[in-house]
Amino acid sequence: MKRLPTILIVSFFLGATSFSQEINNEQQLNEVMINSTRIDLPFSENSRTITIISSETIKQSTATNVADLLQSISGIDIRRRGTDGMQSDLYIRGGQFNQTLILIDGFKTEDPQTGHHTMNMMIPLENIERIEIIKGPAARIFGQNAFTGAINIVTKSKVSEQLKLNVGSGSFDKLRLGATAATKLEKSSHFVNFEYNGSQGYRENTDYENLNYFLKSSISTNQQPIDIIATFMDRKFGANNFYTNSLNYNEYEETQTSLLGVSTSLIKNNWTFKPRLYWKRGQDMFLLKREDPSFSRNFNITNKVAAEVNSSFKNNLGVTGIGMDLSETTLSSNNLGDQNRTAINLFLEHRFLLINNQLDITPGVSLSYYSDFDFQAFPGVDIGYKFSNNFKIYGNIGYSYRVPTFTEMYTNIPNFLAGNAELKPEKALAEELGLKYTYNRLELSGAVFRRDAEDLIDYIKETEDSPLFVAQNLRKITTSGFEINTTYSFSILNNTQRINLGYTFLDDDYYDTNVFASRYLINTSIKHHITGVFDFTIAKYIKPSITYRYVERPTNIYNIVDVKIATEIKSISLFFLINNLFDTEYYEKVNVIMPENNFEFGLSYTFK
């Protein structure tokens, strides 16, 4: 039975492809400018593996939050601990949850405390214009934490004047309420969103309440507009076995995450400057026993203040990109103590265009200084060759790194876990070779990759008599694999249909550690990952969508199918969603069973 959904999907894809051969209409692919780096480049000209999730794809997808949306991309592993993406960890190409950098409109939102709260920064889908996913080493481009990749969430900026109200309900006493307002004034425009999301939980002590506030304003000036973004997320949730496997605990957590950022761009002659100034705050309160706060209560507050400027200069030799960011991060914690970290990062790269602009070569280097670590330099190079406007091959190689979190350095849980202030940054050398091909309504991409990582941090017991697990730069892991993705669009009775299929294979070579016990000894990375997204339109107004995932881990194998039917008539939008249609029993984190099939209904009305 586990093979049946895969066979059905492949058969359907082959049938749809055969049918679509009769259609001769060409589709001009929308060109997206990737502008979260120092050199702005159209999507097709980048010599890296980049996936774009557009606003239209987001709207039609079966996802109601960013965590579920990213699961539809092969090579991305979201290990959720509940519904609606509650306390999810993000993994790219077999990396760890703290080795991927999340950006919102180019603002870096890493979690210096533990790494587990990175996904708590996820804003509602209602606010997102597109998501840019960069796989592979990105430290040369973004700095530390982009160890295995980076994800940049681009929020909406051009919104017509409107007031939109949302309401939704579903299984496990789920309730979702939201309001969005947009207005344009003489010299400014504003976009505001509020969302409440709550549930009693699908099993004991998995209830939650989420509040999300979002504001984005654009103020006109004589030069370029000044953009202001402000977000606040408040989450309260039962965390049954989210972090421990013991039945003696009844874990509970409350987190708050906020971001305030100001950005603009200045263009003078051949120079482009993009300054950014931002403040990110995180707050985390964790109880080991929900009913007894005095038993074990951890309370942490982090603050990061940063200034960043990226610039590019066009000249006869190509484009030069230069960037610098300064940041001061502080932590106040009853368990980790009071800590601070000053960071300075410098970036330099140049893009050469040769052979009638068919060959692009972009060498670059990231220079980093952290007050609690040594000076680091991380070079890399991207190379691409365009055989035509439809076909390109590319390759890149580069070093990446990640500095330890404050938890890894300073945690102190008696008789169980201890940090290590002498830890070194994790390092890796990664290589990739890929291709991009488009023809009419077909998009095809693929890549083979390898990552040699060392000084990876693990918690170990050296002997049987050791009293606790201690953080060490212990592991060396070589990860290799390949991925293939294809998207095909076609028409039936003038209604657009879209099919996307992806496959990723990963193989990890764990070297012998010669220790008695290790917390991360069991590898739960996805070995085989198949994704399928099928978006249809029937009679113009009815839009079904199906998302399929085949996941093979060392611990379990499962197929998951989600189905949504949506319609939009004038100012009213409706959807009905079923998650885990075939009621599959599965685990994304060991010992945390995921929910059985469940549904959600949503209604929105737009006042224009």
ABEGO torsion letter per residue (X at the ends): XAAAAAAAAAAAAAAAAAAAAABABBBBBBBBBBAABABBBBAAABBBBBBBBBAAAAAABABABAAAAAAABBGBBBBBAEBGGBGBBBBBGGBBAAABBBBBGGBBABBAAAGAAAAAABBBAAABABBBBBBEBAAAAAEBGBAAEBBBBBBBABBBBBBBBBBBBBBGGBBBBBBBBBBBBAABBBBBBBBBBBBAEABBGABBBBBBBBBBBBBBBABBBBBBBBBBBBBBBBBBGAABABAABBBBBBBBBBBBBBBBBBBBEABBBBBBBBBBBBBBBBBABAABAAABBBBBBBBBBBBBBBBBBBBAAEBBBBBBBBBBBBBBBAAAEBBBBBBBBBBBBBBBBBGGGABBBBBBBBBBBBAABBBBBBBBBBBBBBABAABBBBBBBBBBBBBBBAAAAABBBBGABBBBAABBBBBBBBBBBBBBBBBEABBBBBBBBBBBBBGBBBBBBABAABABBBBBBABBBBBBEBBBBBBBBBBBGGBBBBBBBBBBBBBBBBBBAGBABBAAABBABBABBBBBBBBBBBGGABBBBBBBBBBBBAABBBBBBBBBBBBBBEABBBBBBBBGAAGBBBBABBGBBBBBBBBBBBBBBBBX
